[in-house]
Amino acid sequence: MQVTTLGKDGVEISGKELAGPIRVSAARDVNSSTDPTGVGDGFRAGFFAALSWGLGLERSAQVGSLMAALVLETVGTQEYEVRADAFLKRFALSYGDTAAAEVSAHLPA
């Protein structure tokens, strides 16, 4: 399997074990920072966390994409803050209420 991040165009997951490529859009309304340092690490952290929760590839890529957006919007590589309520609200705006409901079970209350 190959996971290719595409910047503002999101991410594509492909591989012979998949029926076809999975495309996930970037999170909505990203306020770009001037320093993209750490964005890839943020994506991977979100992607692998969601996989460890038992979520599928598409949902995991969505979590990774939103984490990447949070990092991109923050000056500094690890100064971002993840608040469950704000994360889920933005996740629902970007990927829908059903997707947010699946993710919410894995975030602290």
N, CA, C and O atoms as CSV, one atom per row, in Angstrom:
chain,resi,resn,atom,element,x,y,z
A,1,MET,N,N,0.843,-1.167,0.000
A,1,MET,CA,C,0.000,0.000,0.000
A,1,MET,C,C,0.891,1.234,0.000
A,1,MET,O,O,1.962,1.250,0.608
A,2,GLN,N,N,0.427,2.263,-0.693
A,2,GLN,CA,C,1.168,3.523,-0.784
A,2,GLN,C,C,0.237,4.663,-0.402
A,2,GLN,O,O,-0.872,4.779,-0.925
A,3,VAL,N,N,0.699,5.499,0.511
A,3,VAL,CA,C,-0.034,6.687,0.933
A,3,VAL,C,C,0.741,7.896,0.420
A,3,VAL,O,O,1.897,8.104,0.788
A,4,THR,N,N,0.092,8.693,-0.435
A,4,THR,CA,C,0.741,9.855,-1.023
A,4,THR,C,C,-0.007,11.108,-0.596
A,4,THR,O,O,-1.178,11.287,-0.931
A,5,THR,N,N,0.675,11.973,0.145
A,5,THR,CA,C,0.053,13.244,0.504
A,5,THR,C,C,0.203,14.191,-0.670
A,5,THR,O,O,1.234,14.212,-1.342
A,6,LEU,N,N,-0.833,14.970,-0.905
A,6,LEU,CA,C,-0.903,15.833,-2.080
A,6,LEU,C,C,-1.079,17.304,-1.722
A,6,LEU,O,O,-1.611,18.081,-2.514
A,7,GLY,N,N,-0.636,17.682,-0.539
A,7,GLY,CA,C,-0.763,19.073,-0.114
A,7,GLY,C,C,-2.217,19.508,-0.057
A,7,GLY,O,O,-3.053,18.828,0.537
A,8,LYS,N,N,-2.512,20.637,-0.672
A,8,LYS,CA,C,-3.876,21.178,-0.637
A,8,LYS,C,C,-4.885,20.286,-1.351
A,8,LYS,O,O,-6.093,20.484,-1.220
A,9,ASP,N,N,-4.391,19.300,-2.110
A,9,ASP,CA,C,-5.283,18.372,-2.822
A,9,ASP,C,C,-5.575,17.108,-2.035
A,9,ASP,O,O,-6.219,16.198,-2.555
A,10,GLY,N,N,-5.114,17.031,-0.791
A,10,GLY,CA,C,-5.468,15.915,0.074
A,10,GLY,C,C,-4.473,14.780,0.055
A,10,GLY,O,O,-3.263,14.995,0.134
A,11,VAL,N,N,-4.992,13.562,-0.052
A,11,VAL,CA,C,-4.157,12.360,0.026
A,11,VAL,C,C,-4.753,11.277,-0.855
A,11,VAL,O,O,-5.967,11.222,-1.055
A,12,GLU,N,N,-3.891,10.416,-1.379
A,12,GLU,CA,C,-4.352,9.267,-2.155
A,12,GLU,C,C,-3.691,8.018,-1.598
A,12,GLU,O,O,-2.484,7.986,-1.356
A,13,ILE,N,N,-4.505,6.991,-1.400
A,13,ILE,CA,C,-4.018,5.704,-0.931
A,13,ILE,C,C,-4.251,4.710,-2.052
A,13,ILE,O,O,-5.363,4.597,-2.568
A,14,SER,N,N,-3.208,3.992,-2.429
A,14,SER,CA,C,-3.341,3.025,-3.510
A,14,SER,C,C,-2.576,1.761,-3.159
A,14,SER,O,O,-1.728,1.749,-2.266
A,15,GLY,N,N,-2.893,0.719,-3.870
A,15,GLY,CA,C,-2.199,-0.549,-3.669
A,15,GLY,C,C,-2.972,-1.671,-4.315
A,15,GLY,O,O,-4.181,-1.564,-4.519
A,16,LYS,N,N,-2.284,-2.744,-4.637
A,16,LYS,CA,C,-2.931,-3.857,-5.322
A,16,LYS,C,C,-3.969,-4.556,-4.451
A,16,LYS,O,O,-4.853,-5.234,-4.974
A,17,GLU,N,N,-3.877,-4.402,-3.132
A,17,GLU,CA,C,-4.863,-5.021,-2.237
A,17,GLU,C,C,-6.165,-4.221,-2.152
A,17,GLU,O,O,-7.133,-4.678,-1.546
A,18,LEU,N,N,-6.192,-3.038,-2.751
A,18,LEU,CA,C,-7.388,-2.197,-2.749
A,18,LEU,C,C,-8.122,-2.331,-4.078
A,18,LEU,O,O,-7.500,-2.570,-5.113
A,19,ALA,N,N,-9.434,-2.180,-4.052
A,19,ALA,CA,C,-10.234,-2.242,-5.284
A,19,ALA,C,C,-9.903,-1.078,-6.214
A,19,ALA,O,O,-10.039,-1.196,-7.432
A,20,GLY,N,N,-9.489,-0.002,-5.667
A,20,GLY,CA,C,-9.126,1.197,-6.429
A,20,GLY,C,C,-8.536,2.202,-5.468
A,20,GLY,O,O,-8.580,1.997,-4.255
A,21,PRO,N,N,-7.985,3.285,-5.988
A,21,PRO,CA,C,-7.397,4.280,-5.095
A,21,PRO,C,C,-8.448,4.945,-4.216
A,21,PRO,O,O,-9.602,5.111,-4.611
A,22,ILE,N,N,-8.028,5.315,-3.036
A,22,ILE,CA,C,-8.875,6.051,-2.099
A,22,ILE,C,C,-8.367,7.484,-2.091
A,22,ILE,O,O,-7.201,7.731,-1.783
A,23,ARG,N,N,-9.237,8.427,-2.430
A,23,ARG,CA,C,-8.881,9.851,-2.427
A,23,ARG,C,C,-9.598,10.530,-1.266
A,23,ARG,O,O,-10.800,10.345,-1.074
A,24,VAL,N,N,-8.870,11.298,-0.511
A,24,VAL,CA,C,-9.434,12.051,0.611
A,24,VAL,C,C,-9.029,13.503,0.428
A,24,VAL,O,O,-7.852,13.808,0.232
A,25,SER,N,N,-9.996,14.388,0.493
A,25,SER,CA,C,-9.708,15.815,0.345
A,25,SER,C,C,-9.028,16.353,1.602
A,25,SER,O,O,-9.126,15.767,2.680
A,26,ALA,N,N,-8.353,17.456,1.442
A,26,ALA,CA,C,-7.769,18.148,2.583
A,26,ALA,C,C,-8.907,18.692,3.446
A,26,ALA,O,O,-10.026,18.876,2.967
A,27,ALA,N,N,-8.616,18.943,4.707
A,27,ALA,CA,C,-9.611,19.537,5.596
A,27,ALA,C,C,-10.038,20.892,5.040
A,27,ALA,O,O,-9.261,21.572,4.369
A,28,ARG,N,N,-11.268,21.269,5.323
A,28,ARG,CA,C,-11.803,22.536,4.818
A,28,ARG,C,C,-11.265,23.722,5.595
A,28,ARG,O,O,-10.871,23.616,6.757
A,29,ASP,N,N,-11.263,24.859,4.908
A,29,ASP,CA,C,-10.965,26.159,5.513
A,29,ASP,C,C,-9.629,26.199,6.243
A,29,ASP,O,O,-9.547,26.668,7.378
A,30,VAL,N,N,-8.597,25.710,5.595
A,30,VAL,CA,C,-7.261,25.733,6.192
A,30,VAL,C,C,-6.677,27.133,6.045
A,30,VAL,O,O,-6.632,27.690,4.948
A,31,ASN,N,N,-6.239,27.682,7.152
A,31,ASN,CA,C,-5.565,28.981,7.161
A,31,ASN,C,C,-4.073,28.716,7.109
A,31,ASN,O,O,-3.448,28.437,8.132
A,32,SER,N,N,-3.512,28.803,5.930
A,32,SER,CA,C,-2.117,28.430,5.730
A,32,SER,C,C,-1.164,29.287,6.535
A,32,SER,O,O,-1.320,30.503,6.645
A,33,SER,N,N,-0.194,28.628,7.083
A,33,SER,CA,C,0.896,29.278,7.792
A,33,SER,C,C,2.046,29.464,6.810
A,33,SER,O,O,2.032,28.912,5.710
A,34,THR,N,N,3.011,30.223,7.206
A,34,THR,CA,C,4.175,30.398,6.338
A,34,THR,C,C,5.206,29.304,6.565
A,34,THR,O,O,6.189,29.228,5.827
A,35,ASP,N,N,5.008,28.462,7.557
A,35,ASP,CA,C,5.990,27.430,7.877
A,35,ASP,C,C,5.327,26.058,7.903
A,35,ASP,O,O,4.651,25.720,8.875
A,36,PRO,N,N,5.511,25.258,6.846
A,36,PRO,CA,C,4.879,23.941,6.802
A,36,PRO,C,C,5.646,22.849,7.547
A,36,PRO,O,O,5.313,21.669,7.429
A,37,THR,N,N,6.666,23.232,8.308
A,37,THR,CA,C,7.464,22.242,9.038
A,37,THR,C,C,6.573,21.424,9.976
A,37,THR,O,O,5.824,21.985,10.776
A,38,GLY,N,N,6.659,20.116,9.874
A,38,GLY,CA,C,5.915,19.232,10.766
A,38,GLY,C,C,4.577,18.779,10.234
A,38,GLY,O,O,3.929,17.939,10.857
A,39,VAL,N,N,4.136,19.308,9.097
A,39,VAL,CA,C,2.813,18.950,8.570
A,39,VAL,C,C,2.739,17.460,8.229
A,39,VAL,O,O,1.751,16.800,8.549
A,40,GLY,N,N,3.772,16.935,7.586
A,40,GLY,CA,C,3.788,15.514,7.262
A,40,GLY,C,C,3.777,14.645,8.506
A,40,GLY,O,O,3.112,13.609,8.544
A,41,ASP,N,N,4.511,15.066,9.519
A,41,ASP,CA,C,4.518,14.332,10.783
A,41,ASP,C,C,3.132,14.360,11.426
A,41,ASP,O,O,2.678,13.359,11.980
A,42,GLY,N,N,2.464,15.512,11.350
A,42,GLY,CA,C,1.109,15.622,11.886
A,42,GLY,C,C,0.151,14.695,11.164
A,42,GLY,O,O,-0.685,14.041,11.788
A,43,PHE,N,N,0.277,14.641,9.826
A,43,PHE,CA,C,-0.575,13.727,9.065
A,43,PHE,C,C,-0.340,12.287,9.515
A,43,PHE,O,O,-1.291,11.559,9.802
A,44,ARG,N,N,0.923,11.880,9.576
A,44,ARG,CA,C,1.231,10.500,9.966
A,44,ARG,C,C,0.721,10.186,11.363
A,44,ARG,O,O,0.187,9.102,11.601
A,45,ALA,N,N,0.880,11.123,12.288
A,45,ALA,CA,C,0.410,10.895,13.655
A,45,ALA,C,C,-1.092,10.641,13.678
A,45,ALA,O,O,-1.557,9.700,14.321
A,46,GLY,N,N,-1.850,11.480,12.975
A,46,GLY,CA,C,-3.294,11.294,12.933
A,46,GLY,C,C,-3.696,10.021,12.201
A,46,GLY,O,O,-4.590,9.299,12.642
A,47,PHE,N,N,-3.032,9.749,11.084
A,47,PHE,CA,C,-3.332,8.568,10.275
A,47,PHE,C,C,-3.094,7.284,11.073
A,47,PHE,O,O,-3.959,6.410,11.128
A,48,PHE,N,N,-1.920,7.178,11.687
A,48,PHE,CA,C,-1.603,5.953,12.426
A,48,PHE,C,C,-2.397,5.839,13.727
A,48,PHE,O,O,-2.721,4.730,14.152
A,49,ALA,N,N,-2.713,6.957,14.359
A,49,ALA,CA,C,-3.570,6.899,15.547
A,49,ALA,C,C,-4.933,6.326,15.172
A,49,ALA,O,O,-5.445,5.435,15.850
A,50,ALA,N,N,-5.515,6.836,14.098
A,50,ALA,CA,C,-6.834,6.362,13.674
A,50,ALA,C,C,-6.795,4.891,13.255
A,50,ALA,O,O,-7.731,4.145,13.542
A,51,LEU,N,N,-5.737,4.473,12.591
A,51,LEU,CA,C,-5.603,3.048,12.261
A,51,LEU,C,C,-5.547,2.212,13.529
A,51,LEU,O,O,-6.146,1.138,13.593
A,52,SER,N,N,-4.831,2.697,14.539
A,52,SER,CA,C,-4.730,1.953,15.805
A,52,SER,C,C,-6.066,1.870,16.534
A,52,SER,O,O,-6.282,0.967,17.342
A,53,TRP,N,N,-6.965,2.816,16.246
A,53,TRP,CA,C,-8.304,2.781,16.829
A,53,TRP,C,C,-9.205,1.775,16.113
A,53,TRP,O,O,-10.316,1.493,16.563
A,54,GLY,N,N,-8.717,1.238,14.996
A,54,GLY,CA,C,-9.507,0.284,14.225
A,54,GLY,C,C,-10.317,0.927,13.112
A,54,GLY,O,O,-11.183,0.274,12.529
A,55,LEU,N,N,-10.053,2.198,12.804
A,55,LEU,CA,C,-10.770,2.862,11.724
A,55,LEU,C,C,-10.182,2.452,10.380
A,55,LEU,O,O,-9.027,2.032,10.311
A,56,GLY,N,N,-10.955,2.569,9.331
A,56,GLY,CA,C,-10.518,2.205,7.990
A,56,GLY,C,C,-9.558,3.224,7.398
A,56,GLY,O,O,-9.284,4.265,7.996
A,57,LEU,N,N,-9.056,2.907,6.220
A,57,LEU,CA,C,-8.066,3.762,5.567
A,57,LEU,C,C,-8.594,5.156,5.255
A,57,LEU,O,O,-7.904,6.150,5.484
A,58,GLU,N,N,-9.817,5.232,4.731
A,58,GLU,CA,C,-10.372,6.544,4.385
A,58,GLU,C,C,-10.529,7.417,5.628
A,58,GLU,O,O,-10.105,8.573,5.636
A,59,ARG,N,N,-11.131,6.871,6.665
A,59,ARG,CA,C,-11.350,7.652,7.882
A,59,ARG,C,C,-10.014,8.041,8.510
A,59,ARG,O,O,-9.862,9.153,9.014
A,60,SER,N,N,-9.052,7.128,8.479
A,60,SER,CA,C,-7.735,7.412,9.039
A,60,SER,C,C,-7.050,8.532,8.271
A,60,SER,O,O,-6.402,9.390,8.871
A,61,ALA,N,N,-7.188,8.530,6.957
A,61,ALA,CA,C,-6.611,9.607,6.153
A,61,ALA,C,C,-7.294,10.935,6.454
A,61,ALA,O,O,-6.653,11.984,6.404
A,62,GLN,N,N,-8.573,10.903,6.763
A,62,GLN,CA,C,-9.284,12.127,7.135
A,62,GLN,C,C,-8.761,12.668,8.459
A,62,GLN,O,O,-8.544,13.873,8.589
A,63,VAL,N,N,-8.559,11.799,9.437
A,63,VAL,CA,C,-8.000,12.235,10.724
A,63,VAL,C,C,-6.607,12.817,10.492
A,63,VAL,O,O,-6.269,13.866,11.040
A,64,GLY,N,N,-5.810,12.141,9.689
A,64,GLY,CA,C,-4.474,12.642,9.380
A,64,GLY,C,C,-4.509,13.987,8.686
A,64,GLY,O,O,-3.692,14.861,8.975
A,65,SER,N,N,-5.447,14.158,7.778
A,65,SER,CA,C,-5.559,15.426,7.047
A,65,SER,C,C,-5.934,16.578,7.973
A,65,SER,O,O,-5.423,17.688,7.824
A,66,LEU,N,N,-6.814,16.321,8.915
A,66,LEU,CA,C,-7.183,17.386,9.846
A,66,LEU,C,C,-6.025,17.697,10.791
A,66,LEU,O,O,-5.792,18.859,11.124
A,67,MET,N,N,-5.303,16.673,11.221
A,67,MET,CA,C,-4.129,16.928,12.055
A,67,MET,C,C,-3.095,17.753,11.280
A,67,MET,O,O,-2.480,18.661,11.838
A,68,ALA,N,N,-2.909,17.440,10.012
A,68,ALA,CA,C,-1.977,18.200,9.180
A,68,ALA,C,C,-2.402,19.666,9.104
A,68,ALA,O,O,-1.560,20.562,9.165
A,69,ALA,N,N,-3.695,19.908,8.972
A,69,ALA,CA,C,-4.204,21.279,8.918
A,69,ALA,C,C,-3.912,22.021,10.222
A,69,ALA,O,O,-3.519,23.187,10.204
A,70,LEU,N,N,-4.106,21.341,11.352
A,70,LEU,CA,C,-3.835,21.986,12.642
A,70,LEU,C,C,-2.363,22.376,12.764
A,70,LEU,O,O,-2.037,23.453,13.262
A,71,VAL,N,N,-1.482,21.494,12.307
A,71,VAL,CA,C,-0.046,21.799,12.354
A,71,VAL,C,C,0.283,22.961,11.415
A,71,VAL,O,O,1.040,23.863,11.775
A,72,LEU,N,N,-0.285,22.935,10.222
A,72,LEU,CA,C,-0.008,23.981,9.238
A,72,LEU,C,C,-0.438,25.352,9.734
A,72,LEU,O,O,0.197,26.356,9.413
A,73,GLU,N,N,-1.489,25.403,10.499
A,73,GLU,CA,C,-2.029,26.678,10.979
A,73,GLU,C,C,-1.308,27.214,12.215
A,73,GLU,O,O,-1.625,28.299,12.703
A,74,THR,N,N,-0.345,26.456,12.714
A,74,THR,CA,C,0.352,26.829,13.938
A,74,THR,C,C,1.807,27.133,13.635
A,74,THR,O,O,2.462,26.388,12.905
A,75,VAL,N,N,2.312,28.217,14.187
A,75,VAL,CA,C,3.723,28.529,14.046
A,75,VAL,C,C,4.484,27.656,15.042
A,75,VAL,O,O,4.218,27.679,16.244
A,76,GLY,N,N,5.423,26.897,14.522
A,76,GLY,CA,C,6.176,25.939,15.339
A,76,GLY,C,C,5.708,24.531,15.021
A,76,GLY,O,O,4.573,24.329,14.590
A,77,THR,N,N,6.570,23.570,15.232
A,77,THR,CA,C,6.267,22.204,14.802
A,77,THR,C,C,5.411,21.410,15.766
A,77,THR,O,O,4.739,20.464,15.355
A,78,GLN,N,N,5.419,21.772,17.043
A,78,GLN,CA,C,4.645,20.997,18.015
A,78,GLN,C,C,3.860,21.891,18.972
A,78,GLN,O,O,3.542,21.487,20.091
A,79,GLU,N,N,3.555,23.086,18.532
A,79,GLU,CA,C,2.828,24.021,19.385
A,79,GLU,C,C,1.314,23.948,19.209
A,79,GLU,O,O,0.582,24.654,19.903
A,80,TYR,N,N,0.841,23.127,18.313
A,80,TYR,CA,C,-0.601,23.024,18.077
A,80,TYR,C,C,-1.289,22.359,19.270
A,80,TYR,O,O,-0.668,21.639,20.052
A,81,GLU,N,N,-2.572,22.620,19.380
A,81,GLU,CA,C,-3.374,22.038,20.458
A,81,GLU,C,C,-4.576,21.331,19.836
A,81,GLU,O,O,-5.235,21.867,18.945
A,82,VAL,N,N,-4.845,20.139,20.312
A,82,VAL,CA,C,-5.999,19.382,19.830
A,82,VAL,C,C,-7.030,19.344,20.956
A,82,VAL,O,O,-6.827,18.691,21.979
A,83,ARG,N,N,-8.128,20.048,20.753
A,83,ARG,CA,C,-9.256,20.018,21.696
A,83,ARG,C,C,-10.346,19.184,21.041
A,83,ARG,O,O,-10.766,19.476,19.921
A,84,ALA,N,N,-10.802,18.156,21.728
A,84,ALA,CA,C,-11.747,17.200,21.142
A,84,ALA,C,C,-12.971,17.885,20.559
A,84,ALA,O,O,-13.387,17.544,19.452
A,85,ASP,N,N,-13.559,18.838,21.266
A,85,ASP,CA,C,-14.776,19.484,20.785
A,85,ASP,C,C,-14.537,20.250,19.487
A,85,ASP,O,O,-15.312,20.132,18.537
A,86,ALA,N,N,-13.470,21.027,19.452
A,86,ALA,CA,C,-13.149,21.800,18.242
A,86,ALA,C,C,-12.731,20.871,17.096
A,86,ALA,O,O,-13.078,21.114,15.940
A,87,PHE,N,N,-11.993,19.819,17.415
A,87,PHE,CA,C,-11.557,18.859,16.404
A,87,PHE,C,C,-12.773,18.205,15.746
A,87,PHE,O,O,-12.849,18.126,14.520
A,88,LEU,N,N,-13.718,17.740,16.555
A,88,LEU,CA,C,-14.897,17.061,16.010
A,88,LEU,C,C,-15.786,18.001,15.205
A,88,LEU,O,O,-16.337,17.602,14.179
A,89,LYS,N,N,-15.930,19.230,15.653
A,89,LYS,CA,C,-16.735,20.197,14.900
A,89,LYS,C,C,-16.130,20.435,13.526
A,89,LYS,O,O,-16.834,20.413,12.516
A,90,ARG,N,N,-14.846,20.657,13.494
A,90,ARG,CA,C,-14.172,20.887,12.215
A,90,ARG,C,C,-14.143,19.620,11.361
A,90,ARG,O,O,-14.249,19.689,10.137
A,91,PHE,N,N,-14.001,18.473,12.008
A,91,PHE,CA,C,-14.015,17.201,11.290
A,91,PHE,C,C,-15.364,17.011,10.599
A,91,PHE,O,O,-15.419,16.604,9.438
A,92,ALA,N,N,-16.449,17.305,11.313
A,92,ALA,CA,C,-17.799,17.180,10.727
A,92,ALA,C,C,-17.969,18.141,9.551
A,92,ALA,O,O,-18.561,17.770,8.537
A,93,LEU,N,N,-17.466,19.360,9.667
A,93,LEU,CA,C,-17.558,20.315,8.571
A,93,LEU,C,C,-16.778,19.843,7.341
A,93,LEU,O,O,-17.190,20.076,6.204
A,94,SER,N,N,-15.658,19.184,7.582
A,94,SER,CA,C,-14.812,18.731,6.482
A,94,SER,C,C,-15.266,17.411,5.875
A,94,SER,O,O,-15.192,17.232,4.659
A,95,TYR,N,N,-15.738,16.475,6.715
A,95,TYR,CA,C,-15.979,15.116,6.237
A,95,TYR,C,C,-17.369,14.558,6.559
A,95,TYR,O,O,-17.687,13.430,6.182
A,96,GLY,N,N,-18.186,15.336,7.249
A,96,GLY,CA,C,-19.564,14.923,7.504
A,96,GLY,C,C,-19.799,14.425,8.920
A,96,GLY,O,O,-18.872,14.035,9.630
A,97,ASP,N,N,-21.065,14.451,9.305
A,97,ASP,CA,C,-21.462,14.061,10.662
A,97,ASP,C,C,-21.213,12.584,10.950
A,97,ASP,O,O,-20.815,12.229,12.060
A,98,THR,N,N,-21.443,11.724,9.968
A,98,THR,CA,C,-21.238,10.287,10.175
A,98,THR,C,C,-19.769,10.000,10.451
A,98,THR,O,O,-19.440,9.223,11.347
A,99,ALA,N,N,-18.893,10.627,9.684
A,99,ALA,CA,C,-17.452,10.453,9.888
A,99,ALA,C,C,-17.052,10.954,11.276
A,99,ALA,O,O,-16.279,10.299,11.976
A,100,ALA,N,N,-17.573,12.102,11.668
A,100,ALA,CA,C,-17.243,12.662,12.987
A,100,ALA,C,C,-17.730,11.756,14.111
A,100,ALA,O,O,-17.053,11.614,15.129
A,101,ALA,N,N,-18.886,11.147,13.936
A,101,ALA,CA,C,-19.410,10.236,14.954
A,101,ALA,C,C,-18.498,9.023,15.131
A,101,ALA,O,O,-18.311,8.550,16.252
A,102,GLU,N,N,-17.936,8.521,14.047
A,102,GLU,CA,C,-17.028,7.385,14.133
A,102,GLU,C,C,-15.751,7.756,14.880
A,102,GLU,O,O,-15.214,6.956,15.646
A,103,VAL,N,N,-15.282,8.950,14.655
A,103,VAL,CA,C,-14.041,9.393,15.288
A,103,VAL,C,C,-14.277,9.773,16.745
A,103,VAL,O,O,-13.400,9.560,17.582
A,104,SER,N,N,-15.430,10.325,17.062
A,104,SER,CA,C,-15.699,10.841,18.409
A,104,SER,C,C,-15.542,9.788,19.496
A,104,SER,O,O,-15.163,10.108,20.622
A,105,ALA,N,N,-15.829,8.546,19.166
A,105,ALA,CA,C,-15.719,7.477,20.162
A,105,ALA,C,C,-14.279,7.273,20.632
A,105,ALA,O,O,-14.050,6.626,21.654
A,106,HIS,N,N,-13.320,7.810,19.905
A,106,HIS,CA,C,-11.917,7.587,20.211
A,106,HIS,C,C,-11.221,8.805,20.810
A,106,HIS,O,O,-10.024,8.765,21.093
A,107,LEU,N,N,-11.966,9.874,20.998
A,107,LEU,CA,C,-11.395,11.094,21.568
A,107,LEU,C,C,-11.870,11.271,22.993
A,107,LEU,O,O,-12.969,10.838,23.338
A,108,PRO,N,N,-11.056,11.902,23.829
A,108,PRO,CA,C,-11.477,12.124,25.223
A,108,PRO,C,C,-12.693,13.046,25.271
A,108,PRO,O,O,-12.847,13.934,24.432
A,109,ALA,N,N,-13.534,12.827,26.243
A,109,ALA,CA,C,-14.764,13.621,26.373
A,109,ALA,C,C,-14.464,15.026,26.806
A,109,ALA,O,O,-15.380,15.832,26.966
